[in-house]
Amino acid sequence: MASVAFLLALAGRPDGVCLLESCAQEIAPSAPEIRQTSLEGLNLATDSKFQLVSGDTAGYRAYQAVIRDAEGRLDQVWTVAVTDLDSLPQKPTAEELCALHERAGRTRKGFASQLFQSIPGVLGGRPMVALIGSALTSDTARPLLHISAVFSTEARMYEATWLGFGAKGLAEAQKAIDTIKLDHGGKMDSAKIETKLLGDYSLLGMPFRFRLPGPATPKPAGLSDGMVSHYTGEVFGDDWYATLELAEWDSPPGTTPAEILKQLGDPEWSGFEFERGDGLWSCPDVPIGNGRHARIELAVEGRFAALLAVSAPQGSNLPPRSVFHVSK
């Protein structure tokens, strides 16, 4: 449907490579600096200073703002990409633009473990979508946070993406996405969207979703015998702690908790009595040692399995299932 250039534009840069450090290196010192938050009719609530980095790519412009910490290390990057829809062989619908942006965000070159939630919205009467989540940079295995949104007019597609190493700037990035304004025929339209961190996070190709209070911190994960892919992540609270895993095997790994827990979670958990209901296995409240208790949920479907375990000190309540659970 869309051109190769268009799909690469969806990935964030004309060459499709969007590692955070390489993005920053690409900005030429001679590039013109834009000292305002208005870019081609888009108003973005950030004080970041953008530069044009895409060169003379026909029908596509990319602007970036790089934020470094006090030691000069790369900390955050904003990217705004604008595509002229008339430059494409076939003009996609607003719904197709949303779907393509989401897929590109979940499969972006140079990243792994993209566990995201998607949040629908409306801007100027046209659908928009925001993505919130986390990923690993494949070259350093360093976790980062991701917030992005795609929206459009009849003539242009806009993508605003924030990447950050750590939570600094996350709240500001959420606010910037929630308050996007776009010049639509001389009238400023405001986004109708709310990028809450609490939501259902999923990995592309996996049939499960995790309800989480915010993006997980992904961790490098190894492959056991027969595994095709393996995701691990964690979420911390004041006194609670959650671990989550997703895995795919080349053939079904089993159908019972004892079989699955040979490769996911803690093998000692296989001795617990799991209850079956709502399409998953669960232990609502079990002691797991070190003075802690946990709720463990396990979902299995064919070659896929998902595990979520959330624990707290004995005597403290576990976070409710409205905040932590697995579903299909």
Backbone torsions as a table, in degrees:
resi	resn	phi	psi	omega
1	MET	NA	-49.8	-175.7
2	ALA	-106.7	160.1	-179.6
3	SER	-73.9	163.1	176.8
4	VAL	-61.5	-41.0	179.5
5	ALA	-59.9	-38.0	179.8
6	PHE	-66.2	-44.4	-180.0
7	LEU	-65.2	-37.1	176.7
8	LEU	-67.9	-35.0	176.1
9	ALA	-61.9	-38.0	177.4
10	LEU	-63.2	-29.4	-179.5
11	ALA	-76.9	-6.7	172.2
12	GLY	112.6	-23.3	178.3
13	ARG	-147.1	156.2	-178.2
14	PRO	-58.0	-32.3	-179.0
15	ASP	-92.4	1.5	176.0
16	GLY	81.6	-4.4	-179.4
17	VAL	-95.6	126.6	-176.3
18	CYS	-138.7	42.0	170.8
19	LEU	-65.1	141.9	-172.1
20	LEU	-58.5	-46.6	-177.3
21	GLU	-67.6	-41.8	-179.2
22	SER	-67.7	-31.2	174.6
23	CYS	-60.0	-44.7	-177.6
24	ALA	-67.2	-38.2	-179.2
25	GLN	-66.7	-23.9	-175.2
26	GLU	-72.2	-22.2	-176.1
27	ILE	-68.9	117.5	-178.3
28	ALA	-78.5	141.6	179.4
29	PRO	-59.5	-27.4	-177.1
30	SER	-87.1	-1.8	-178.0
31	ALA	-64.3	140.0	-179.3
32	PRO	-66.8	134.1	-178.4
33	GLU	-92.2	135.3	178.6
34	ILE	-104.7	109.7	-172.7
35	ARG	-93.4	43.2	177.3
36	GLN	-156.4	170.4	-177.3
37	THR	-97.5	11.9	179.1
38	SER	-103.4	118.5	-177.6
39	LEU	-128.7	108.2	175.8
40	GLU	51.5	45.7	178.7
41	GLY	89.3	-6.1	178.9
42	LEU	-96.0	128.1	173.6
43	ASN	-106.0	118.8	-177.6
44	LEU	-120.8	125.4	-174.8
45	ALA	-78.0	76.8	175.1
46	THR	-148.6	145.6	177.2
47	ASP	-87.6	2.0	-178.6
48	SER	-61.8	145.7	-178.2
49	LYS	-98.2	116.7	-175.3
50	PHE	-93.3	149.4	173.1
51	GLN	-128.9	146.7	174.5
52	LEU	-75.5	124.7	-175.0
53	VAL	-122.6	-1.7	-171.6
54	SER	-89.9	-5.8	-178.1
55	GLY	71.9	-144.0	-174.9
56	ASP	-105.3	35.5	178.9
57	THR	-65.0	122.2	-176.0
58	ALA	-64.1	128.4	175.0
59	GLY	76.9	7.2	-175.2
60	TYR	-146.7	129.7	173.4
61	ARG	-129.7	138.3	175.9
62	ALA	-126.0	133.1	179.1
63	TYR	-119.4	140.0	-179.5
64	GLN	-134.4	150.0	173.2
65	ALA	-129.1	125.6	-177.4
66	VAL	-109.0	131.0	-178.8
67	ILE	-119.5	126.0	179.7
68	ARG	-114.0	156.1	179.6
69	ASP	-81.9	-176.7	-175.2
70	ALA	-62.7	-25.4	178.8
71	GLU	-89.7	2.5	178.8
72	GLY	86.4	6.2	179.5
73	ARG	-82.8	145.8	179.3
74	LEU	-61.5	128.6	-175.1
75	ASP	-120.7	-45.3	-177.9
76	GLN	-145.3	152.8	174.4
77	VAL	-139.7	128.8	168.8
78	TRP	-101.7	137.8	172.2
79	THR	-131.0	132.6	171.5
80	VAL	-120.2	119.3	179.4
81	ALA	-112.5	134.7	-179.0
82	VAL	-123.6	125.8	179.1
83	THR	-119.1	128.2	174.3
84	ASP	-78.2	114.9	-174.2
85	LEU	-66.5	-26.5	178.1
86	ASP	-69.5	-14.1	178.8
87	SER	-81.5	-7.2	-178.7
88	LEU	-91.0	149.3	179.5
89	PRO	-60.1	-33.6	179.4
90	GLN	-141.2	124.9	-174.9
91	LYS	-76.3	119.4	177.8
92	PRO	-72.5	157.5	172.5
93	THR	-76.8	165.7	177.3
94	ALA	-60.4	-37.2	178.2
95	GLU	-65.2	-40.0	178.6
96	GLU	-66.8	-36.4	177.0
97	LEU	-62.1	-42.1	177.9
98	CYS	-61.9	-45.2	-178.9
99	ALA	-65.0	-41.1	-179.9
100	LEU	-67.3	-39.7	178.2
101	HIS	-62.9	-43.8	-179.2
102	GLU	-63.3	-44.9	179.8
103	ARG	-64.3	-41.9	179.7
104	ALA	-63.1	-40.1	179.1
105	GLY	-64.7	-35.6	-177.6
106	ARG	-82.0	-11.8	-176.6
107	THR	-126.6	17.8	-173.2
108	ARG	-59.2	134.8	180.0
109	LYS	-61.7	136.5	179.0
110	GLY	93.9	-1.5	179.9
111	PHE	-126.7	160.8	176.5
112	ALA	-145.1	166.6	175.3
113	SER	57.6	43.1	-178.5
114	GLN	-79.3	91.3	177.5
115	LEU	-96.6	106.0	-171.9
116	PHE	-124.6	158.0	163.1
117	GLN	-115.0	148.7	178.1
118	SER	-112.9	136.1	-175.5
119	ILE	-123.8	116.2	179.9
120	PRO	-78.3	155.2	176.9
121	GLY	-158.2	-173.1	-178.9
122	VAL	-138.4	139.7	174.2
123	LEU	-141.6	118.8	-179.4
124	GLY	63.7	30.5	-179.6
125	GLY	78.6	2.9	179.8
126	ARG	-114.0	145.6	-179.4
127	PRO	-65.6	145.3	171.9
128	MET	-133.5	167.1	177.4
129	VAL	-145.0	144.3	174.7
130	ALA	-117.0	147.0	175.7
131	LEU	-117.9	134.0	175.0
132	ILE	-130.9	135.8	177.4
133	GLY	173.5	-156.1	-176.8
134	SER	-143.5	163.8	-178.9
135	ALA	-158.3	171.2	171.7
136	LEU	-109.9	141.0	169.7
137	THR	-80.1	127.7	-170.8
138	SER	-69.1	-20.5	-178.8
139	ASP	-85.2	-25.5	-176.9
140	THR	-122.8	-7.9	-174.0
141	ALA	55.5	31.0	179.6
142	ARG	-94.7	124.0	-177.2
143	PRO	-72.6	147.1	175.5
144	LEU	-141.9	160.8	176.9
145	LEU	-100.8	152.1	-174.4
146	HIS	-136.2	130.3	166.7
147	ILE	-134.9	130.4	178.4
148	SER	-146.9	164.3	176.1
149	ALA	-149.3	147.9	174.0
150	VAL	-125.5	139.0	179.6
151	PHE	-155.5	167.7	-171.0
152	SER	-155.4	163.3	165.1
153	THR	-115.5	-175.6	176.4
154	GLU	-63.7	-25.3	-173.5
155	ALA	-103.2	-27.0	-171.5
156	ARG	-136.9	152.6	168.6
157	MET	-111.7	135.8	178.1
158	TYR	-118.1	138.5	172.3
159	GLU	-130.2	124.3	176.3
160	ALA	-114.6	123.2	-175.3
161	THR	-131.4	131.3	173.8
162	TRP	-116.1	131.9	174.8
163	LEU	-124.6	136.5	-179.4
164	GLY	-144.9	139.9	172.3
165	PHE	-87.2	93.6	-177.3
166	GLY	104.2	171.4	-171.4
167	ALA	-81.6	-9.2	179.2
168	LYS	-61.7	126.1	-179.5
169	GLY	92.2	-8.5	-177.2
170	LEU	-63.6	-48.4	-178.6
171	ALA	-62.6	-38.9	178.6
172	GLU	-66.0	-37.5	178.8
173	ALA	-67.0	-40.9	175.5
174	GLN	-58.1	-47.1	-178.7
175	LYS	-62.0	-39.9	-179.5
176	ALA	-62.0	-41.3	179.1
177	ILE	-69.3	-43.0	-177.4
178	ASP	-64.9	-25.8	-174.6
179	THR	-110.6	20.2	177.9
180	ILE	-56.7	137.9	173.3
181	LYS	-127.5	144.6	-174.8
182	LEU	-136.1	131.4	176.8
183	ASP	-73.9	114.5	-176.5
184	HIS	-122.6	92.6	179.7
185	GLY	66.3	38.2	-179.9
186	GLY	85.9	-3.1	178.8
187	LYS	-115.4	132.1	-180.0
188	MET	-85.0	114.0	177.1
189	ASP	-96.2	139.9	178.8
190	SER	-103.5	143.9	178.0
191	ALA	-67.5	139.3	173.2
192	LYS	-109.8	87.1	-175.3
193	ILE	-158.5	152.0	176.5
194	GLU	-136.5	113.5	-175.0
195	THR	-88.9	72.0	176.2
196	LYS	-70.4	144.2	178.2
197	LEU	-75.4	-35.7	176.9
198	LEU	-66.3	125.9	179.7
199	GLY	178.0	-173.1	-177.4
200	ASP	-99.4	112.8	-176.6
201	TYR	-101.3	139.6	-177.3
202	SER	-142.6	162.0	177.8
203	LEU	-112.1	132.6	-177.2
204	LEU	-55.3	130.9	177.9
205	GLY	91.5	-10.3	179.4
206	MET	-99.1	138.5	-176.2
207	PRO	-85.7	19.7	-176.3
208	PHE	-125.7	158.4	174.7
209	ARG	-130.6	144.5	174.4
210	PHE	-107.5	124.2	168.5
211	ARG	-81.3	120.3	-175.8
212	LEU	-134.4	155.0	177.6
213	PRO	-78.1	-6.8	179.5
214	GLY	177.2	177.9	-178.6
215	PRO	-59.1	140.6	176.0
216	ALA	-79.2	158.3	170.8
217	THR	-92.6	109.1	-177.7
218	PRO	-73.5	151.8	179.9
219	LYS	-129.4	144.9	175.0
220	PRO	-56.8	136.8	-176.2
221	ALA	-128.5	136.7	177.3
222	GLY	-87.4	169.5	179.6
223	LEU	-110.1	125.6	173.1
224	SER	-87.4	179.0	-175.8
225	ASP	-56.5	127.6	175.8
226	GLY	84.9	-7.3	-179.7
227	MET	-75.9	137.6	174.9
228	VAL	-96.0	-38.9	177.8
229	SER	-150.0	156.1	-176.2
230	HIS	-152.9	123.5	176.9
231	TYR	-115.4	137.0	171.5
232	THR	-133.4	144.3	178.2
233	GLY	-153.2	170.7	-179.3
234	GLU	-147.4	153.2	177.1
235	VAL	-134.5	130.9	-177.3
236	PHE	-109.8	147.2	170.9
237	GLY	-127.3	-166.2	-179.4
238	ASP	-62.1	-47.8	178.4
239	ASP	-133.2	-2.5	177.4
240	TRP	-104.1	162.6	-176.4
241	TYR	-149.4	134.9	179.9
242	ALA	-125.3	139.6	172.4
243	THR	-120.3	145.2	179.0
244	LEU	-138.6	146.5	-179.9
245	GLU	-140.2	145.5	171.7
246	LEU	-132.6	139.3	-179.7
247	ALA	-148.4	151.7	173.3
248	GLU	-129.1	138.3	178.6
249	TRP	-114.7	164.3	177.3
250	ASP	-75.5	-13.8	173.0
251	SER	-150.1	158.8	-177.3
252	PRO	-53.3	128.3	-176.8
253	PRO	-81.1	-7.2	-178.0
254	GLY	139.6	177.4	-178.2
255	THR	-126.7	-4.6	-178.1
256	THR	-112.8	156.3	177.2
257	PRO	-55.9	-40.7	-178.4
258	ALA	-59.6	-38.4	179.9
259	GLU	-71.2	-43.4	-177.9
260	ILE	-69.9	-38.1	-176.0
261	LEU	-73.8	-0.6	169.7
262	LYS	-70.4	-22.0	-175.7
263	GLN	-124.9	-17.4	177.6
264	LEU	-120.5	150.9	175.8
265	GLY	67.8	-144.6	-177.9
266	ASP	-110.0	123.7	180.0
267	PRO	-55.0	-28.7	179.8
268	GLU	-64.9	-21.4	179.7
269	TRP	-70.3	-16.9	-178.2
270	SER	-65.2	-16.2	178.1
271	GLY	-83.8	-7.4	178.7
272	PHE	-75.6	155.0	175.4
273	GLU	-89.4	110.4	-179.7
274	PHE	-91.1	139.3	175.3
275	GLU	-94.4	143.4	-179.8
276	ARG	-104.4	129.1	178.4
277	GLY	179.7	148.7	179.5
278	ASP	55.3	34.3	175.3
279	GLY	77.6	12.7	178.1
280	LEU	-148.0	165.7	175.6
281	TRP	-99.3	143.2	-179.7
282	SER	-149.1	149.2	166.6
283	CYS	-115.8	105.6	-173.1
284	PRO	-62.8	-33.9	-176.8
285	ASP	-164.1	108.0	-178.4
286	VAL	-136.1	146.4	174.5
287	PRO	-73.8	137.9	-178.3
288	ILE	-123.7	11.5	178.6
289	GLY	93.0	170.4	179.9
290	ASN	57.1	29.6	177.8
291	GLY	69.7	26.5	-178.0
292	ARG	-126.6	156.7	173.5
293	HIS	-127.3	163.4	-171.6
294	ALA	-149.5	157.9	165.8
295	ARG	-109.8	129.7	-176.5
296	ILE	-121.7	130.2	177.8
297	GLU	-125.7	138.9	-176.3
298	LEU	-137.6	125.4	178.1
299	ALA	-119.9	139.4	-178.3
300	VAL	-133.7	134.9	175.0
301	GLU	-148.5	104.7	179.5
302	GLY	60.2	-119.1	-177.9
303	ARG	-87.2	4.4	-173.3
304	PHE	-115.8	150.4	175.2
305	ALA	-148.7	149.7	177.5
306	ALA	-133.4	140.6	-179.7
307	LEU	-131.5	134.5	174.2
308	LEU	-134.8	125.8	177.2
309	ALA	-129.9	124.0	177.9
310	VAL	-122.0	130.2	-174.5
311	SER	-127.4	161.6	178.0
312	ALA	-152.1	162.8	176.9
313	PRO	-61.3	146.9	174.3
314	GLN	-55.7	134.3	-176.9
315	GLY	95.9	-14.4	175.6
316	SER	-102.4	144.3	178.8
317	ASN	-71.0	144.2	172.3
318	LEU	-77.1	146.1	174.5
319	PRO	-55.8	142.4	-176.2
320	PRO	-69.4	165.0	179.4
321	ARG	-69.7	-16.1	174.2
322	SER	-67.4	-15.0	179.7
323	VAL	-109.2	-34.5	-179.2
324	PHE	-132.0	117.5	168.1
325	HIS	-166.8	165.9	175.4
326	VAL	-107.2	142.5	174.2
327	SER	-146.7	166.4	177.5
328	LYS	-100.9	NA	NA
